[in-house]
Amino acid sequence: MGGDSVVVSITSTHHTITNIEVFDNSDGTYKVKYELLDASETYLLSVVVNGDALNAKTSTIVVVPNNPDPKPSTLVGSTPLTVALPHTFTH
């Protein structure tokens, strides 16, 4: 399993995220790594598999600012993200 062409885009009203990496887990699942530019925006995540834009999956990412931490923050999910459901992440 795996080997699909997976294209991820993340946009907001002010930003388009260009530093997005997609990793094939070779089991039919994929990991996406990205860095958001603003911790107080709502982003639209879009996933297109094998160029089938008509069946693109979308989800909303709401980033809520929190107390700053001097070390870099990393968001790690413990369960797979179901695309098309709104999610709020707090770091």
VOPAGU-2260 file (C-alpha; in pm, 1 decimal, decimal comma):
REM VOPAGU-2260
SITE   aa  ch    i         X         Y         Z
SITE  MET   A    0       0,0       0,0       0,0
SITE  GLY   A    1     103,6     359,4     -36,4
SITE  GLY   A    2     274,6     510,7    -337,9
SITE  ASP   A    3      -5,3     758,2    -411,4
SITE  SER   A    4      59,0    1115,2    -518,3
SITE  VAL   A    5     -60,5    1322,8    -222,1
SITE  VAL   A    6     -63,8    1702,3    -257,8
SITE  VAL   A    7    -144,9    1912,3      47,3
SITE  SER   A    8    -213,4    2284,9      44,8
SITE  ILE   A    9    -272,9    2510,5     344,1
SITE  THR   A   10    -404,5    2864,0     302,6
SITE  SER   A   11    -558,7    3144,7     504,5
SITE  THR   A   12    -684,2    3487,7     411,4
SITE  HIS   A   13    -331,7    3624,1     466,0
SITE  HIS   A   14     -94,1    3333,5     401,9
SITE  THR   A   15     -24,0    3039,7     175,8
SITE  ILE   A   16     197,5    2783,9     346,3
SITE  THR   A   17     468,1    2667,6     105,5
SITE  ASN   A   18     692,6    2460,5     331,5
SITE  ILE   A   19     480,5    2141,5     338,0
SITE  GLU   A   20     630,5    1792,9     342,8
SITE  VAL   A   21     430,0    1474,5     277,6
SITE  PHE   A   22     569,9    1141,4     396,3
SITE  ASP   A   23     441,9     805,7     267,3
SITE  ASN   A   24     418,2     554,9     555,0
SITE  SER   A   25     397,1     274,3     292,9
SITE  ASP   A   26      83,0     137,4     458,0
SITE  GLY   A   27    -184,1     354,0     292,9
SITE  THR   A   28    -135,9     640,8     540,1
SITE  TYR   A   29      62,0     962,5     501,1
SITE  LYS   A   30     222,2    1207,7     742,5
SITE  VAL   A   31     217,2    1581,0     669,2
SITE  LYS   A   32     467,3    1823,4     821,0
SITE  TYR   A   33     416,9    2199,3     797,2
SITE  GLU   A   34     488,2    2522,5     981,0
SITE  LEU   A   35     215,1    2783,1    1025,6
SITE  LEU   A   36     315,6    3148,0    1000,0
SITE  ASP   A   37      60,3    3305,9    1231,8
SITE  ALA   A   38     -67,5    3164,5    1559,8
SITE  SER   A   39    -397,6    3348,2    1542,7
SITE  GLU   A   40    -546,1    3248,0    1209,1
SITE  THR   A   41    -785,3    2998,2    1061,7
SITE  TYR   A   42    -633,4    2789,5     783,8
SITE  LEU   A   43    -792,9    2569,8     517,0
SITE  LEU   A   44    -614,5    2238,9     461,5
SITE  SER   A   45    -680,6    2066,3     128,4
SITE  VAL   A   46    -563,8    1716,7      30,4
SITE  VAL   A   47    -564,5    1591,9    -330,5
SITE  VAL   A   48    -476,8    1227,0    -396,4
SITE  ASN   A   49    -353,3    1114,6    -737,8
SITE  GLY   A   50    -454,3    1444,7    -901,1
SITE  ASP   A   51    -827,8    1387,7    -839,0
SITE  ALA   A   52    -916,2    1749,4    -750,4
SITE  LEU   A   53   -1290,0    1675,1    -775,2
SITE  ASN   A   54   -1254,9    1452,3    -468,1
SITE  ALA   A   55   -1024,4    1682,1    -271,4
SITE  LYS   A   56   -1068,5    1654,8     103,0
SITE  THR   A   57   -1065,0    1970,0     313,3
SITE  SER   A   58   -1045,7    2053,4     680,3
SITE  THR   A   59   -1023,6    2370,2     885,5
SITE  ILE   A   60    -728,5    2428,7    1117,0
SITE  VAL   A   61    -796,6    2686,6    1388,4
SITE  VAL   A   62    -480,4    2799,1    1564,5
SITE  VAL   A   63    -534,8    2957,6    1905,5
SITE  PRO   A   64    -246,5    3160,5    2050,1
SITE  ASN   A   65    -121,2    3052,6    2389,2
SITE  ASN   A   66     155,1    3160,0    2625,2
SITE  PRO   A   67     480,0    3167,1    2427,7
SITE  ASP   A   68     741,6    2902,6    2495,9
SITE  PRO   A   69    1106,6    2986,4    2427,4
SITE  LYS   A   70    1171,2    2644,7    2274,0
SITE  PRO   A   71    1014,5    2542,0    1941,7
SITE  SER   A   72     669,3    2388,8    1962,3
SITE  THR   A   73     571,4    2068,6    1785,0
SITE  LEU   A   74     215,6    1950,0    1725,2
SITE  VAL   A   75     191,2    1572,8    1733,4
SITE  GLY   A   76    -135,0    1389,6    1678,1
SITE  SER   A   77    -200,3    1065,1    1857,5
SITE  THR   A   78    -483,4     958,4    1628,1
SITE  PRO   A   79    -535,1     997,2    1252,2
SITE  LEU   A   80    -701,0    1319,0    1138,4
SITE  THR   A   81   -1034,5    1264,5     967,6
SITE  VAL   A   82   -1039,9    1519,1     688,7
SITE  ALA   A   83   -1350,0    1740,2     651,8
SITE  LEU   A   84   -1403,9    1788,5    1025,6
SITE  PRO   A   85   -1309,9    2119,0    1190,3
SITE  HIS   A   86   -1027,7    2090,8    1444,8
SITE  THR   A   87    -889,7    2336,7    1700,2
SITE  PHE   A   88    -528,7    2298,2    1802,7
SITE  THR   A   89    -379,7    2476,3    2101,8
SITE  HIS   A   90      -8,0    2476,8    2162,5
